[in-house]
Amino acid sequence: MLDLEPDVFTWPNPLDIALSLKRSAERSARRRSDPFRSAMSMLTFYINRAGDKIDPAQRECLEAAKDELRILYGRPRRHPKT
């Protein structure tokens, strides 16, 4: 479990969300995997848990934050949906 900044998943900027998650993951002594996986896991968990209750624009922002996390950690981008 990471110590997240308040309301981080409601922020409008995907890069800000990704940077915050990266900071939280790298500072945490309680994470069980590498920082990238911890940050991505928290983001994915939130998106899945929110389900249909999340605003479509915010879901898009959070999906973009996943791409920003991948860039920050030098991971390949996901394949676009066809």
N, CA, C and O atoms as a Maestro MAE file, in Angstrom:
{
 s_m_m2io_version
 :::
 2.0.0
}

f_m_ct {
 s_m_title
 :::
 protein
 m_atom[328] {
  # First column is atom index #
  i_m_mmod_type
  r_m_x_coord
  r_m_y_coord
  r_m_z_coord
  i_m_residue_number
  s_m_chain_name
  s_m_pdb_residue_name
  s_m_pdb_atom_name
  i_m_atomic_number
  :::
  1 25 0.846 -1.173 0.000 1 A "MET " " N  " 7
  2 3 0.000 0.000 0.000 1 A "MET " " CA " 6
  3 2 0.892 1.237 0.000 1 A "MET " " C  " 6
  4 15 1.833 1.343 0.787 1 A "MET " " O  " 8
  5 25 0.582 2.165 -0.892 2 A "LEU " " N  " 7
  6 3 1.365 3.384 -0.993 2 A "LEU " " CA " 6
  7 2 0.672 4.522 -0.244 2 A "LEU " " C  " 6
  8 15 -0.550 4.534 -0.099 2 A "LEU " " O  " 8
  9 25 1.466 5.465 0.221 3 A "ASP " " N  " 7
  10 3 0.932 6.690 0.809 3 A "ASP " " CA " 6
  11 2 0.771 7.691 -0.322 3 A "ASP " " C  " 6
  12 15 1.751 8.257 -0.808 3 A "ASP " " O  " 8
  13 25 -0.474 7.907 -0.738 4 A "LEU " " N  " 7
  14 3 -0.754 8.766 -1.882 4 A "LEU " " CA " 6
  15 2 -1.106 10.171 -1.452 4 A "LEU " " C  " 6
  16 15 -1.580 10.399 -0.339 4 A "LEU " " O  " 8
  17 25 -0.863 11.123 -2.360 5 A "GLU " " N  " 7
  18 3 -1.276 12.497 -2.105 5 A "GLU " " CA " 6
  19 2 -2.806 12.555 -2.163 5 A "GLU " " C  " 6
  20 15 -3.428 11.788 -2.897 5 A "GLU " " O  " 8
  21 25 -3.405 13.453 -1.397 6 A "PRO " " N  " 7
  22 3 -4.869 13.550 -1.374 6 A "PRO " " CA " 6
  23 2 -5.454 13.819 -2.771 6 A "PRO " " C  " 6
  24 15 -4.975 14.682 -3.507 6 A "PRO " " O  " 8
  25 25 -6.480 13.073 -3.103 7 A "ASP " " N  " 7
  26 3 -7.241 13.264 -4.349 7 A "ASP " " CA " 6
  27 2 -6.402 13.140 -5.621 7 A "ASP " " C  " 6
  28 15 -6.776 13.697 -6.653 7 A "ASP " " O  " 8
  29 25 -5.299 12.436 -5.573 8 A "VAL " " N  " 7
  30 3 -4.411 12.340 -6.729 8 A "VAL " " CA " 6
  31 2 -5.132 11.807 -7.968 8 A "VAL " " C  " 6
  32 15 -4.807 12.204 -9.087 8 A "VAL " " O  " 8
  33 25 -6.099 10.922 -7.783 9 A "PHE " " N  " 7
  34 3 -6.779 10.336 -8.933 9 A "PHE " " CA " 6
  35 2 -7.827 11.258 -9.546 9 A "PHE " " C  " 6
  36 15 -8.429 10.913 -10.563 9 A "PHE " " O  " 8
  37 25 -8.054 12.415 -8.949 10 A "THR " " N  " 7
  38 3 -9.004 13.386 -9.497 10 A "THR " " CA " 6
  39 2 -8.298 14.539 -10.198 10 A "THR " " C  " 6
  40 15 -8.955 15.413 -10.763 10 A "THR " " O  " 8
  41 25 -6.978 14.553 -10.169 11 A "TRP " " N  " 7
  42 3 -6.226 15.637 -10.801 11 A "TRP " " CA " 6
  43 2 -6.452 15.627 -12.308 11 A "TRP " " C  " 6
  44 15 -6.663 14.563 -12.889 11 A "TRP " " O  " 8
  45 25 -6.410 16.799 -12.954 12 A "PRO " " N  " 7
  46 3 -6.687 16.871 -14.393 12 A "PRO " " CA " 6
  47 2 -5.499 16.570 -15.309 12 A "PRO " " C  " 6
  48 15 -5.687 16.356 -16.506 12 A "PRO " " O  " 8
  49 25 -4.288 16.551 -14.766 13 A "ASN " " N  " 7
  50 3 -3.103 16.389 -15.609 13 A "ASN " " CA " 6
  51 2 -2.497 14.987 -15.431 13 A "ASN " " C  " 6
  52 15 -2.057 14.645 -14.333 13 A "ASN " " O  " 8
  53 25 -2.472 14.170 -16.503 14 A "PRO " " N  " 7
  54 3 -1.939 12.811 -16.393 14 A "PRO " " CA " 6
  55 2 -0.475 12.757 -15.938 14 A "PRO " " C  " 6
  56 15 -0.091 11.853 -15.195 14 A "PRO " " O  " 8
  57 25 0.334 13.714 -16.378 15 A "LEU " " N  " 7
  58 3 1.738 13.724 -15.982 15 A "LEU " " CA " 6
  59 2 1.869 13.992 -14.480 15 A "LEU " " C  " 6
  60 15 2.694 13.369 -13.812 15 A "LEU " " O  " 8
  61 25 1.071 14.903 -13.950 16 A "ASP " " N  " 7
  62 3 1.109 15.191 -12.512 16 A "ASP " " CA " 6
  63 2 0.720 13.949 -11.701 16 A "ASP " " C  " 6
  64 15 1.322 13.655 -10.668 16 A "ASP " " O  " 8
  65 25 -0.288 13.233 -12.182 17 A "ILE " " N  " 7
  66 3 -0.716 12.002 -11.509 17 A "ILE " " CA " 6
  67 2 0.420 10.993 -11.520 17 A "ILE " " C  " 6
  68 15 0.740 10.394 -10.493 17 A "ILE " " O  " 8
  69 25 1.028 10.807 -12.688 18 A "ALA " " N  " 7
  70 3 2.116 9.833 -12.823 18 A "ALA " " CA " 6
  71 2 3.309 10.207 -11.948 18 A "ALA " " C  " 6
  72 15 3.893 9.340 -11.299 18 A "ALA " " O  " 8
  73 25 3.672 11.466 -11.923 19 A "LEU " " N  " 7
  74 3 4.800 11.908 -11.096 19 A "LEU " " CA " 6
  75 2 4.520 11.685 -9.617 19 A "LEU " " C  " 6
  76 15 5.406 11.268 -8.871 19 A "LEU " " O  " 8
  77 25 3.298 11.959 -9.194 20 A "SER " " N  " 7
  78 3 2.930 11.752 -7.802 20 A "SER " " CA " 6
  79 2 2.986 10.272 -7.430 20 A "SER " " C  " 6
  80 15 3.506 9.916 -6.372 20 A "SER " " O  " 8
  81 25 2.453 9.411 -8.293 21 A "LEU " " N  " 7
  82 3 2.493 7.978 -8.035 21 A "LEU " " CA " 6
  83 2 3.925 7.465 -8.005 21 A "LEU " " C  " 6
  84 15 4.264 6.601 -7.197 21 A "LEU " " O  " 8
  85 25 4.762 7.999 -8.888 22 A "LYS " " N  " 7
  86 3 6.172 7.597 -8.919 22 A "LYS " " CA " 6
  87 2 6.861 7.984 -7.612 22 A "LYS " " C  " 6
  88 15 7.584 7.180 -7.024 22 A "LYS " " O  " 8
  89 25 6.635 9.214 -7.162 23 A "ARG " " N  " 7
  90 3 7.226 9.654 -5.888 23 A "ARG " " CA " 6
  91 2 6.770 8.763 -4.743 23 A "ARG " " C  " 6
  92 15 7.578 8.325 -3.925 23 A "ARG " " O  " 8
  93 25 5.477 8.501 -4.692 24 A "SER " " N  " 7
  94 3 4.927 7.679 -3.611 24 A "SER " " CA " 6
  95 2 5.513 6.277 -3.629 24 A "SER " " C  " 6
  96 15 5.865 5.733 -2.582 24 A "SER " " O  " 8
  97 25 5.617 5.692 -4.815 25 A "ALA " " N  " 7
  98 3 6.133 4.328 -4.931 25 A "ALA " " CA " 6
  99 2 7.603 4.254 -4.542 25 A "ALA " " C  " 6
  100 15 8.031 3.292 -3.905 25 A "ALA " " O  " 8
  101 25 8.371 5.261 -4.920 26 A "GLU " " N  " 7
  102 3 9.806 5.234 -4.624 26 A "GLU " " CA " 6
  103 2 10.091 5.531 -3.156 26 A "GLU " " C  " 6
  104 15 11.122 5.106 -2.635 26 A "GLU " " O  " 8
  105 25 9.212 6.242 -2.488 27 A "ARG " " N  " 7
  106 3 9.402 6.553 -1.069 27 A "ARG " " CA " 6
  107 2 8.911 5.439 -0.142 27 A "ARG " " C  " 6
  108 15 9.351 5.337 1.003 27 A "ARG " " O  " 8
  109 25 8.012 4.619 -0.638 28 A "SER " " N  " 7
  110 3 7.350 3.639 0.216 28 A "SER " " CA " 6
  111 2 8.282 2.512 0.649 28 A "SER " " C  " 6
  112 15 9.016 1.941 -0.158 28 A "SER " " O  " 8
  113 25 8.234 2.214 1.927 29 A "ALA " " N  " 7
  114 3 8.976 1.073 2.455 29 A "ALA " " CA " 6
  115 2 8.060 -0.143 2.570 29 A "ALA " " C  " 6
  116 15 8.510 -1.233 2.923 29 A "ALA " " O  " 8
  117 25 6.772 0.046 2.270 30 A "ARG " " N  " 7
  118 3 5.795 -1.027 2.424 30 A "ARG " " CA " 6
  119 2 5.446 -1.736 1.118 30 A "ARG " " C  " 6
  120 15 4.684 -2.703 1.125 30 A "ARG " " O  " 8
  121 25 5.988 -1.271 0.008 31 A "ARG " " N  " 7
  122 3 5.640 -1.907 -1.262 31 A "ARG " " CA " 6
  123 2 6.294 -3.274 -1.371 31 A "ARG " " C  " 6
  124 15 7.340 -3.530 -0.775 31 A "ARG " " O  " 8
  125 25 5.661 -4.144 -2.143 32 A "ARG " " N  " 7
  126 3 6.132 -5.520 -2.264 32 A "ARG " " CA " 6
  127 2 6.829 -5.802 -3.577 32 A "ARG " " C  " 6
  128 15 7.468 -6.843 -3.729 32 A "ARG " " O  " 8
  129 25 6.717 -4.890 -4.529 33 A "SER " " N  " 7
  130 3 7.365 -5.080 -5.825 33 A "SER " " CA " 6
  131 2 8.117 -3.811 -6.194 33 A "SER " " C  " 6
  132 15 8.199 -2.876 -5.397 33 A "SER " " O  " 8
  133 25 8.665 -3.781 -7.404 34 A "ASP " " N  " 7
  134 3 9.442 -2.606 -7.815 34 A "ASP " " CA " 6
  135 2 8.516 -1.382 -7.913 34 A "ASP " " C  " 6
  136 15 7.300 -1.538 -8.028 34 A "ASP " " O  " 8
  137 25 9.081 -0.174 -7.868 35 A "PRO " " N  " 7
  138 3 8.258 1.044 -7.848 35 A "PRO " " CA " 6
  139 2 7.304 1.166 -9.040 35 A "PRO " " C  " 6
  140 15 6.158 1.584 -8.873 35 A "PRO " " O  " 8
  141 25 7.770 0.805 -10.242 36 A "PHE " " N  " 7
  142 3 6.893 0.902 -11.409 36 A "PHE " " CA " 6
  143 2 5.646 0.050 -11.222 36 A "PHE " " C  " 6
  144 15 4.527 0.525 -11.418 36 A "PHE " " O  " 8
  145 25 5.839 -1.197 -10.847 37 A "ARG " " N  " 7
  146 3 4.700 -2.102 -10.682 37 A "ARG " " CA " 6
  147 2 3.770 -1.636 -9.569 37 A "ARG " " C  " 6
  148 15 2.551 -1.756 -9.690 37 A "ARG " " O  " 8
  149 25 4.331 -1.109 -8.492 38 A "SER " " N  " 7
  150 3 3.499 -0.614 -7.391 38 A "SER " " CA " 6
  151 2 2.645 0.569 -7.840 38 A "SER " " C  " 6
  152 15 1.446 0.619 -7.566 38 A "SER " " O  " 8
  153 25 3.270 1.512 -8.527 39 A "ALA " " N  " 7
  154 3 2.539 2.692 -8.996 39 A "ALA " " CA " 6
  155 2 1.465 2.307 -10.008 39 A "ALA " " C  " 6
  156 15 0.329 2.774 -9.921 39 A "ALA " " O  " 8
  157 25 1.821 1.460 -10.963 40 A "MET " " N  " 7
  158 3 0.863 1.037 -11.984 40 A "MET " " CA " 6
  159 2 -0.272 0.239 -11.352 40 A "MET " " C  " 6
  160 15 -1.427 0.362 -11.760 40 A "MET " " O  " 8
  161 25 0.054 -0.562 -10.373 41 A "SER " " N  " 7
  162 3 -0.958 -1.365 -9.688 41 A "SER " " CA " 6
  163 2 -1.980 -0.483 -8.972 41 A "SER " " C  " 6
  164 15 -3.181 -0.743 -9.043 41 A "SER " " O  " 8
  165 25 -1.513 0.546 -8.290 42 A "MET " " N  " 7
  166 3 -2.430 1.445 -7.595 42 A "MET " " CA " 6
  167 2 -3.346 2.166 -8.578 42 A "MET " " C  " 6
  168 15 -4.538 2.329 -8.316 42 A "MET " " O  " 8
  169 25 -2.797 2.592 -9.692 43 A "LEU " " N  " 7
  170 3 -3.579 3.288 -10.704 43 A "LEU " " CA " 6
  171 2 -4.627 2.353 -11.315 43 A "LEU " " C  " 6
  172 15 -5.793 2.724 -11.451 43 A "LEU " " O  " 8
  173 25 -4.213 1.167 -11.672 44 A "THR " " N  " 7
  174 3 -5.130 0.187 -12.253 44 A "THR " " CA " 6
  175 2 -6.205 -0.209 -11.249 44 A "THR " " C  " 6
  176 15 -7.377 -0.329 -11.608 44 A "THR " " O  " 8
  177 25 -5.817 -0.412 -9.997 45 A "PHE " " N  " 7
  178 3 -6.781 -0.756 -8.953 45 A "PHE " " CA " 6
  179 2 -7.851 0.319 -8.836 45 A "PHE " " C  " 6
  180 15 -9.041 0.012 -8.771 45 A "PHE " " O  " 8
  181 25 -7.429 1.575 -8.811 46 A "TYR " " N  " 7
  182 3 -8.399 2.665 -8.683 46 A "TYR " " CA " 6
  183 2 -9.357 2.687 -9.870 46 A "TYR " " C  " 6
  184 15 -10.568 2.806 -9.685 46 A "TYR " " O  " 8
  185 25 -8.828 2.575 -11.079 47 A "ILE " " N  " 7
  186 3 -9.670 2.597 -12.285 47 A "ILE " " CA " 6
  187 2 -10.681 1.452 -12.242 47 A "ILE " " C  " 6
  188 15 -11.866 1.656 -12.507 47 A "ILE " " O  " 8
  189 25 -10.215 0.257 -11.911 48 A "ASN " " N  " 7
  190 3 -11.107 -0.901 -11.867 48 A "ASN " " CA " 6
  191 2 -12.139 -0.780 -10.749 48 A "ASN " " C  " 6
  192 15 -13.300 -1.145 -10.929 48 A "ASN " " O  " 8
  193 25 -11.720 -0.278 -9.615 49 A "ARG " " N  " 7
  194 3 -12.614 -0.158 -8.461 49 A "ARG " " CA " 6
  195 2 -13.687 0.894 -8.712 49 A "ARG " " C  " 6
  196 15 -14.832 0.728 -8.290 49 A "ARG " " O  " 8
  197 25 -13.325 1.969 -9.391 50 A "ALA " " N  " 7
  198 3 -14.291 3.036 -9.669 50 A "ALA " " CA " 6
  199 2 -15.341 2.574 -10.675 50 A "ALA " " C  " 6
  200 15 -16.492 3.005 -10.617 50 A "ALA " " O  " 8
  201 25 -14.949 1.710 -11.584 51 A "GLY " " N  " 7
  202 3 -15.889 1.144 -12.545 51 A "GLY " " CA " 6
  203 2 -16.634 2.193 -13.344 51 A "GLY " " C  " 6
  204 15 -16.042 3.139 -13.865 51 A "GLY " " O  " 8
  205 25 -17.945 2.012 -13.433 52 A "ASP " " N  " 7
  206 3 -18.785 2.926 -14.219 52 A "ASP " " CA " 6
  207 2 -19.041 4.246 -13.512 52 A "ASP " " C  " 6
  208 15 -19.586 5.173 -14.111 52 A "ASP " " O  " 8
  209 25 -18.656 4.343 -12.252 53 A "LYS " " N  " 7
  210 3 -18.906 5.564 -11.494 53 A "LYS " " CA " 6
  211 2 -17.951 6.692 -11.877 53 A "LYS " " C  " 6
  212 15 -18.208 7.860 -11.583 53 A "LYS " " O  " 8
  213 25 -16.856 6.338 -12.530 54 A "ILE " " N  " 7
  214 3 -15.862 7.348 -12.888 54 A "ILE " " CA " 6
  215 2 -16.292 8.098 -14.148 54 A "ILE " " C  " 6
  216 15 -16.806 7.503 -15.095 54 A "ILE " " O  " 8
  217 25 -16.076 9.402 -14.143 55 A "ASP " " N  " 7
  218 3 -16.380 10.235 -15.293 55 A "ASP " " CA " 6
  219 2 -15.528 9.788 -16.483 55 A "ASP " " C  " 6
  220 15 -14.332 9.548 -16.315 55 A "ASP " " O  " 8
  221 25 -16.106 9.670 -17.671 56 A "PRO " " N  " 7
  222 3 -15.327 9.208 -18.832 56 A "PRO " " CA " 6
  223 2 -14.081 10.058 -19.121 56 A "PRO " " C  " 6
  224 15 -13.048 9.527 -19.528 56 A "PRO " " O  " 8
  225 25 -14.178 11.350 -18.913 57 A "ALA " " N  " 7
  226 3 -13.018 12.215 -19.145 57 A "ALA " " CA " 6
  227 2 -11.916 11.920 -18.126 57 A "ALA " " C  " 6
  228 15 -10.733 11.935 -18.467 57 A "ALA " " O  " 8
  229 25 -12.301 11.652 -16.885 58 A "GLN " " N  " 7
  230 3 -11.299 11.337 -15.861 58 A "GLN " " CA " 6
  231 2 -10.696 9.967 -16.117 58 A "GLN " " C  " 6
  232 15 -9.502 9.772 -15.887 58 A "GLN " " O  " 8
  233 25 -11.495 9.008 -16.590 59 A "ARG " " N  " 7
  234 3 -10.963 7.689 -16.939 59 A "ARG " " CA " 6
  235 2 -9.906 7.831 -18.038 59 A "ARG " " C  " 6
  236 15 -8.852 7.198 -17.986 59 A "ARG " " O  " 8
  237 25 -10.202 8.660 -19.018 60 A "GLU " " N  " 7
  238 3 -9.250 8.903 -20.105 60 A "GLU " " CA " 6
  239 2 -7.959 9.521 -19.557 60 A "GLU " " C  " 6
  240 15 -6.862 9.157 -19.980 60 A "GLU " " O  " 8
  241 25 -8.098 10.443 -18.629 61 A "CYS " " N  " 7
  242 3 -6.940 11.076 -17.994 61 A "CYS " " CA " 6
  243 2 -6.116 10.039 -17.239 61 A "CYS " " C  " 6
  244 15 -4.887 10.057 -17.312 61 A "CYS " " O  " 8
  245 25 -6.770 9.144 -16.521 62 A "LEU " " N  " 7
  246 3 -6.057 8.113 -15.758 62 A "LEU " " CA " 6
  247 2 -5.395 7.097 -16.682 62 A "LEU " " C  " 6
  248 15 -4.305 6.610 -16.382 62 A "LEU " " O  " 8
  249 25 -6.032 6.777 -17.790 63 A "GLU " " N  " 7
  250 3 -5.406 5.882 -18.772 63 A "GLU " " CA " 6
  251 2 -4.169 6.553 -19.369 63 A "GLU " " C  " 6
  252 15 -3.161 5.892 -19.622 63 A "GLU " " O  " 8
  253 25 -4.248 7.862 -19.591 64 A "ALA " " N  " 7
  254 3 -3.088 8.608 -20.087 64 A "ALA " " CA " 6
  255 2 -1.983 8.641 -19.032 64 A "ALA " " C  " 6
  256 15 -0.799 8.651 -19.369 64 A "ALA " " O  " 8
  257 25 -2.370 8.658 -17.760 65 A "ALA " " N  " 7
  258 3 -1.377 8.633 -16.680 65 A "ALA " " CA " 6
  259 2 -0.596 7.318 -16.700 65 A "ALA " " C  " 6
  260 15 0.580 7.291 -16.336 65 A "ALA " " O  " 8
  261 25 -1.239 6.235 -17.119 66 A "LYS " " N  " 7
  262 3 -0.524 4.963 -17.266 66 A "LYS " " CA " 6
  263 2 0.595 5.105 -18.293 66 A "LYS " " C  " 6
  264 15 1.717 4.648 -18.076 66 A "LYS " " O  " 8
  265 25 0.271 5.745 -19.413 67 A "ASP " " N  " 7
  266 3 1.299 5.957 -20.440 67 A "ASP " " CA " 6
  267 2 2.423 6.841 -19.916 67 A "ASP " " C  " 6
  268 15 3.596 6.598 -20.200 67 A "ASP " " O  " 8
  269 25 2.060 7.869 -19.149 68 A "GLU " " N  " 7
  270 3 3.080 8.753 -18.572 68 A "GLU " " CA " 6
  271 2 3.982 7.983 -17.604 68 A "GLU " " C  " 6
  272 15 5.193 8.201 -17.579 68 A "GLU " " O  " 8
  273 25 3.405 7.097 -16.820 69 A "LEU " " N  " 7
  274 3 4.209 6.260 -15.917 69 A "LEU " " CA " 6
  275 2 5.187 5.399 -16.707 69 A "LEU " " C  " 6
  276 15 6.355 5.270 -16.341 69 A "LEU " " O  " 8
  277 25 4.694 4.816 -17.790 70 A "ARG " " N  " 7
  278 3 5.573 3.988 -18.625 70 A "ARG " " CA " 6
  279 2 6.749 4.810 -19.157 70 A "ARG " " C  " 6
  280 15 7.886 4.340 -19.177 70 A "ARG " " O  " 8
  281 25 6.466 6.028 -19.581 71 A "ILE " " N  " 7
  282 3 7.534 6.907 -20.088 71 A "ILE " " CA " 6
  283 2 8.519 7.240 -18.971 71 A "ILE " " C  " 6
  284 15 9.731 7.175 -19.173 71 A "ILE " " O  " 8
  285 25 8.004 7.596 -17.795 72 A "LEU " " N  " 7
  286 3 8.869 7.961 -16.671 72 A "LEU " " CA " 6
  287 2 9.805 6.828 -16.268 72 A "LEU " " C  " 6
  288 15 10.930 7.071 -15.831 72 A "LEU " " O  " 8
  289 25 9.339 5.594 -16.416 73 A "TYR " " N  " 7
  290 3 10.150 4.439 -16.039 73 A "TYR " " CA " 6
  291 2 10.839 3.789 -17.236 73 A "TYR " " C  " 6
  292 15 11.456 2.733 -17.095 73 A "TYR " " O  " 8
  293 25 10.741 4.404 -18.402 74 A "GLY " " N  " 7
  294 3 11.423 3.881 -19.580 74 A "GLY " " CA " 6
  295 2 10.869 2.551 -20.051 74 A "GLY " " C  " 6
  296 15 11.601 1.728 -20.601 74 A "GLY " " O  " 8
  297 25 9.586 2.338 -19.840 75 A "ARG " " N  " 7
  298 3 8.924 1.103 -20.274 75 A "ARG " " CA " 6
  299 2 8.234 1.351 -21.602 75 A "ARG " " C  " 6
  300 15 7.867 2.486 -21.907 75 A "ARG " " O  " 8
  301 25 8.052 0.306 -22.395 76 A "PRO " " N  " 7
  302 3 7.361 0.490 -23.681 76 A "PRO " " CA " 6
  303 2 5.909 0.887 -23.485 76 A "PRO " " C  " 6
  304 15 5.254 0.466 -22.532 76 A "PRO " " O  " 8
  305 25 5.426 1.701 -24.399 77 A "ARG " " N  " 7
  306 3 4.028 2.118 -24.353 77 A "ARG " " CA " 6
  307 2 3.137 0.951 -24.741 77 A "ARG " " C  " 6
  308 15 3.553 0.043 -25.462 77 A "ARG " " O  " 8
  309 25 1.913 0.990 -24.253 78 A "ARG " " N  " 7
  310 3 0.971 -0.078 -24.597 78 A "ARG " " CA " 6
  311 2 0.547 0.069 -26.056 78 A "ARG " " C  " 6
  312 15 0.647 1.152 -26.634 78 A "ARG " " O  " 8
  313 25 0.089 -0.993 -26.625 79 A "HIS " " N  " 7
  314 3 -0.387 -0.967 -27.995 79 A "HIS " " CA " 6
  315 2 -1.750 -0.293 -28.041 79 A "HIS " " C  " 6
  316 15 -2.596 -0.544 -27.183 79 A "HIS " " O  " 8
  317 25 -1.973 0.568 -29.046 80 A "PRO " " N  " 7
  318 3 -3.284 1.214 -29.134 80 A "PRO " " CA " 6
  319 2 -4.370 0.204 -29.463 80 A "PRO " " C  " 6
  320 15 -4.127 -0.802 -30.130 80 A "PRO " " O  " 8
  321 25 -5.578 0.493 -28.981 81 A "LYS " " N  " 7
  322 3 -6.695 -0.392 -29.271 81 A "LYS " " CA " 6
  323 2 -7.081 -0.250 -30.734 81 A "LYS " " C  " 6
  324 15 -7.040 0.842 -31.301 81 A "LYS " " O  " 8
  325 25 -7.452 -1.362 -31.328 82 A "THR " " N  " 7
  326 3 -7.839 -1.299 -32.752 82 A "THR " " CA " 6
  327 2 -9.315 -1.493 -32.921 82 A "THR " " C  " 6
  328 15 -9.816 -1.471 -34.046 82 A "THR " " O  " 8
  :::
 }
 m_bond[327] {
  # First column is bond index #
  i_m_from
  i_m_to
  i_m_order
  :::
  1 1 2 1
  2 2 3 1
  3 3 4 2
  4 3 5 1
  5 5 6 1
  6 6 7 1
  7 7 8 2
  8 7 9 1
  9 9 10 1
  10 10 11 1
  11 11 12 2
  12 11 13 1
  13 13 14 1
  14 14 15 1
  15 15 16 2
  16 15 17 1
  17 17 18 1
  18 18 19 1
  19 19 20 2
  20 19 21 1
  21 21 22 1
  22 22 23 1
  23 23 24 2
  24 23 25 1
  25 25 26 1
  26 26 27 1
  27 27 28 2
  28 27 29 1
  29 29 30 1
  30 30 31 1
  31 31 32 2
  32 31 33 1
  33 33 34 1
  34 34 35 1
  35 35 36 2
  36 35 37 1
  37 37 38 1
  38 38 39 1
  39 39 40 2
  40 39 41 1
  41 41 42 1
  42 42 43 1
  43 43 44 2
  44 43 45 1
  45 45 46 1
  46 46 47 1
  47 47 48 2
  48 47 49 1
  49 49 50 1
  50 50 51 1
  51 51 52 2
  52 51 53 1
  53 53 54 1
  54 54 55 1
  55 55 56 2
  56 55 57 1
  57 57 58 1
  58 58 59 1
  59 59 60 2
  60 59 61 1
  61 61 62 1
  62 62 63 1
  63 63 64 2
  64 63 65 1
  65 65 66 1
  66 66 67 1
  67 67 68 2
  68 67 69 1
  69 69 70 1
  70 70 71 1
  71 71 72 2
  72 71 73 1
  73 73 74 1
  74 74 75 1
  75 75 76 2
  76 75 77 1
  77 77 78 1
  78 78 79 1
  79 79 80 2
  80 79 81 1
  81 81 82 1
  82 82 83 1
  83 83 84 2
  84 83 85 1
  85 85 86 1
  86 86 87 1
  87 87 88 2
  88 87 89 1
  89 89 90 1
  90 90 91 1
  91 91 92 2
  92 91 93 1
  93 93 94 1
  94 94 95 1
  95 95 96 2
  96 95 97 1
  97 97 98 1
  98 98 99 1
  99 99 100 2
  100 99 101 1
  101 101 102 1
  102 102 103 1
  103 103 104 2
  104 103 105 1
  105 105 106 1
  106 106 107 1
  107 107 108 2
  108 107 109 1
  109 109 110 1
  110 110 111 1
  111 111 112 2
  112 111 113 1
  113 113 114 1
  114 114 115 1
  115 115 116 2
  116 115 117 1
  117 117 118 1
  118 118 119 1
  119 119 120 2
  120 119 121 1
  121 121 122 1
  122 122 123 1
  123 123 124 2
  124 123 125 1
  125 125 126 1
  126 126 127 1
  127 127 128 2
  128 127 129 1
  129 129 130 1
  130 130 131 1
  131 131 132 2
  132 131 133 1
  133 133 134 1
  134 134 135 1
  135 135 136 2
  136 135 137 1
  137 137 138 1
  138 138 139 1
  139 139 140 2
  140 139 141 1
  141 141 142 1
  142 142 143 1
  143 143 144 2
  144 143 145 1
  145 145 146 1
  146 146 147 1
  147 147 148 2
  148 147 149 1
  149 149 150 1
  150 150 151 1
  151 151 152 2
  152 151 153 1
  153 153 154 1
  154 154 155 1
  155 155 156 2
  156 155 157 1
  157 157 158 1
  158 158 159 1
  159 159 160 2
  160 159 161 1
  161 161 162 1
  162 162 163 1
  163 163 164 2
  164 163 165 1
  165 165 166 1
  166 166 167 1
  167 167 168 2
  168 167 169 1
  169 169 170 1
  170 170 171 1
  171 171 172 2
  172 171 173 1
  173 173 174 1
  174 174 175 1
  175 175 176 2
  176 175 177 1
  177 177 178 1
  178 178 179 1
  179 179 180 2
  180 179 181 1
  181 181 182 1
  182 182 183 1
  183 183 184 2
  184 183 185 1
  185 185 186 1
  186 186 187 1
  187 187 188 2
  188 187 189 1
  189 189 190 1
  190 190 191 1
  191 191 192 2
  192 191 193 1
  193 193 194 1
  194 194 195 1
  195 195 196 2
  196 195 197 1
  197 197 198 1
  198 198 199 1
  199 199 200 2
  200 199 201 1
  201 201 202 1
  202 202 203 1
  203 203 204 2
  204 203 205 1
  205 205 206 1
  206 206 207 1
  207 207 208 2
  208 207 209 1
  209 209 210 1
  210 210 211 1
  211 211 212 2
  212 211 213 1
  213 213 214 1
  214 214 215 1
  215 215 216 2
  216 215 217 1
  217 217 218 1
  218 218 219 1
  219 219 220 2
  220 219 221 1
  221 221 222 1
  222 222 223 1
  223 223 224 2
  224 223 225 1
  225 225 226 1
  226 226 227 1
  227 227 228 2
  228 227 229 1
  229 229 230 1
  230 230 231 1
  231 231 232 2
  232 231 233 1
  233 233 234 1
  234 234 235 1
  235 235 236 2
  236 235 237 1
  237 237 238 1
  238 238 239 1
  239 239 240 2
  240 239 241 1
  241 241 242 1
  242 242 243 1
  243 243 244 2
  244 243 245 1
  245 245 246 1
  246 246 247 1
  247 247 248 2
  248 247 249 1
  249 249 250 1
  250 250 251 1
  251 251 252 2
  252 251 253 1
  253 253 254 1
  254 254 255 1
  255 255 256 2
  256 255 257 1
  257 257 258 1
  258 258 259 1
  259 259 260 2
  260 259 261 1
  261 261 262 1
  262 262 263 1
  263 263 264 2
  264 263 265 1
  265 265 266 1
  266 266 267 1
  267 267 268 2
  268 267 269 1
  269 269 270 1
  270 270 271 1
  271 271 272 2
  272 271 273 1
  273 273 274 1
  274 274 275 1
  275 275 276 2
  276 275 277 1
  277 277 278 1
  278 278 279 1
  279 279 280 2
  280 279 281 1
  281 281 282 1
  282 282 283 1
  283 283 284 2
  284 283 285 1
  285 285 286 1
  286 286 287 1
  287 287 288 2
  288 287 289 1
  289 289 290 1
  290 290 291 1
  291 291 292 2
  292 291 293 1
  293 293 294 1
  294 294 295 1
  295 295 296 2
  296 295 297 1
  297 297 298 1
  298 298 299 1
  299 299 300 2
  300 299 301 1
  301 301 302 1
  302 302 303 1
  303 303 304 2
  304 303 305 1
  305 305 306 1
  306 306 307 1
  307 307 308 2
  308 307 309 1
  309 309 310 1
  310 310 311 1
  311 311 312 2
  312 311 313 1
  313 313 314 1
  314 314 315 1
  315 315 316 2
  316 315 317 1
  317 317 318 1
  318 318 319 1
  319 319 320 2
  320 319 321 1
  321 321 322 1
  322 322 323 1
  323 323 324 2
  324 323 325 1
  325 325 326 1
  326 326 327 1
  327 327 328 2
  :::
 }
}
